[in-house]
Amino acid sequence: MTELCDPSHEALPADRAAFAEVARRLPSPEGTKYPYDLVVIDGRTAYLAGQIPKRDGQLALAGKVGREVSVEDAAAAARICAEQAMAWLNHSAGGLENLRRILRLTCYVAHEDGFENISAVADGASICLIEMLGDPGRHARSVIGVRSLPRNAPVLVEVTASLLAPPAP
C-alpha cells in the first residue's frame, strides 16, 4: 500500500501548508516515451494524461481485474495512479499549493468478462485524493470498464484539476 494514501493514516487538513507536506511525500513523477504531454494547462485548468500504476519506471501490477488481479490489489494500483497524478500536478502546475480542487477523475478498469465491481477499484483513487487533499480532493467521477489498457495495466486514472492561478511559465 502507498504511504500517502494509507487508510490507517489520518487525513490531512485542507490548508495550503498541509499541501506542502503532501507534496514533499509524493513520489517522483513517472515519465513516458510516447509523443504526448503528461499535463496540459489551459488557464486555471490542468488536464492530466492517464496514469497507469508505475513505480521506479516499472508497472507495479499487471493483468485483468477478476482474473490475475484482485479487487483489493486493483484499488491499491488505483491509489498509485492517483499519487502519480498528484506528483505531475505538483511538478507542472505551480506546486500543490496552487491547487484549488480536483474537478474530475475518470478511472478505466481492464477486467475479465463478467466482472462488475469496477467502482470498488476506482474507490482506491477517489479515497486517496480525499485523504491526501481533504475537501479539495472531492471530485466528480466516471468509471469505465475496458478490455485492455497500455502495458497490460489493470487500471488507468485521468484527473482534471482547477488551479488558483495559471502557473508561471
C-alpha positions in Angstrom: 0.0 0.0 0.0 1.2 3.5 -0.7 2.3 5.8 2.2 0.3 8.8 1.3 -3.0 7.0 0.7 -2.8 4.5 3.6 -6.3 4.4 5.1 -4.8 3.9 8.5 -3.3 7.4 8.4 -5.4 10.3 9.4 -6.5 12.6 6.6 -4.5 15.9 6.4 -6.3 19.2 6.9 -7.2 21.0 3.7 -5.0 24.0 4.1 -2.1 25.2 1.9 0.6 24.4 4.5 -0.6 20.8 4.6 -0.4 20.7 0.8 3.3 21.4 1.0 3.7 18.4 3.3 1.8 16.2 0.9 3.9 17.4 -2.0 7.1 16.6 -0.1 5.9 13.0 0.3 4.9 12.4 -3.3 6.8 10.0 -5.5 8.8 11.4 -8.4 6.5 11.7 -11.4 6.9 8.8 -13.9 7.6 10.0 -17.5 6.6 8.5 -20.8 8.5 7.8 -24.0 5.4 8.4 -26.1 4.6 11.7 -28.1 2.1 13.4 -25.8 2.2 15.8 -22.9 1.5 14.4 -19.4 0.0 17.6 -18.2 -1.7 20.3 -20.3 -2.7 23.5 -18.6 -5.2 25.9 -20.1 -5.7 29.0 -17.9 -6.6 27.7 -14.5 -7.5 24.1 -15.5 -4.9 21.3 -15.6 -5.6 18.2 -17.6 -3.5 15.2 -16.7 -2.9 12.3 -19.0 -4.0 8.9 -17.9 -1.7 7.4 -15.3 -1.0 3.7 -15.0 0.4 2.3 -11.8 4.1 2.8 -12.3 6.8 2.8 -9.7 10.5 3.3 -10.5 9.9 3.1 -14.2 8.1 -0.2 -13.9 4.4 -1.3 -13.9 3.6 -2.0 -10.3 0.8 -4.5 -11.2 -0.3 -6.1 -14.4 -3.3 -8.2 -15.6 -7.0 -8.1 -15.7 -9.1 -7.4 -12.6 -11.2 -10.5 -11.8 -8.6 -12.8 -13.3 -4.9 -12.2 -12.4 -5.7 -9.1 -10.2 -7.9 -8.9 -7.1 -10.2 -6.0 -6.4 -8.1 -5.0 -3.4 -4.9 -5.1 -5.5 -6.5 -3.1 -8.3 -7.7 -0.5 -5.8 -4.2 -0.2 -4.4 -3.0 0.2 -8.0 -5.6 3.0 -8.5 -4.1 4.7 -5.4 -0.6 4.6 -7.1 -2.2 6.2 -10.2 -3.7 9.0 -8.1 -0.4 9.6 -6.4 1.3 9.8 -9.8 -1.4 12.3 -11.0 -0.7 14.5 -7.9 3.1 14.2 -8.5 2.6 15.5 -12.0 0.3 18.2 -10.8 2.8 19.3 -8.2 5.6 19.2 -10.8 3.8 21.0 -13.6 1.1 23.3 -12.2 3.0 25.5 -9.7 3.0 23.0 -6.8 0.1 21.6 -4.9 -0.2 24.9 -3.1 -1.6 26.2 -6.4 -4.3 23.5 -6.5 -7.9 24.8 -6.0 -9.6 21.5 -6.2 -9.8 18.2 -8.1 -12.7 18.6 -10.6 -13.0 15.2 -12.2 -11.5 11.7 -12.0 -12.0 9.1 -14.7 -11.0 5.5 -13.9 -10.6 2.9 -16.6 -10.5 -0.7 -15.3 -9.3 -3.6 -17.5 -11.4 -6.6 -16.3 -12.3 -10.1 -17.0 -15.7 -10.7 -18.7 -18.5 -10.8 -16.1 -16.6 -8.7 -13.6 -18.9 -5.9 -12.4 -17.3 -4.3 -9.3 -15.3 -1.7 -11.2 -16.5 1.1 -8.8 -14.6 -0.6 -5.9 -11.4 -0.3 -7.9 -12.0 3.4 -8.6 -12.7 4.0 -4.9 -9.0 3.4 -4.3 -8.1 6.6 -6.3 -11.1 8.6 -5.1 -10.4 7.8 -1.4 -6.7 8.5 -1.9 -7.3 12.0 -3.3 -9.7 12.9 -0.5 -7.3 11.5 2.2 -4.4 13.4 0.6 -6.2 16.8 0.0 -9.3 16.9 2.2 -12.3 18.7 0.6 -10.3 19.9 -2.4 -9.8 16.3 -3.3 -13.5 15.6 -3.7 -14.5 15.2 -7.3 -17.0 14.1 -9.9 -16.1 10.7 -11.3 -16.7 8.2 -14.1 -15.7 4.6 -14.1 -15.3 2.7 -17.3 -14.7 -1.0 -17.8 -12.4 -1.9 -20.8 -10.9 -5.0 -22.3 -7.3 -3.8 -22.1 -5.0 -0.9 -21.1 -1.5 0.1 -22.0 1.2 -2.3 -20.9 -1.4 -4.7 -19.5 -2.1 -2.3 -16.6 -5.3 -3.2 -14.6 -6.2 0.4 -14.1 -5.7 3.9 -15.6 -6.7 7.1 -13.9 -7.2 10.6 -15.5 -7.6 13.7 -13.5 -8.7 17.2 -14.2 -7.9 19.9 -11.6 -8.7 23.6 -11.1 -5.8 25.8 -10.1 -5.7 29.0 -8.1 -3.7 30.8 -10.8 -2.0 29.8 -14.0 1.5 28.6 -13.3 4.4 30.8 -14.1 6.0 29.8 -17.5 
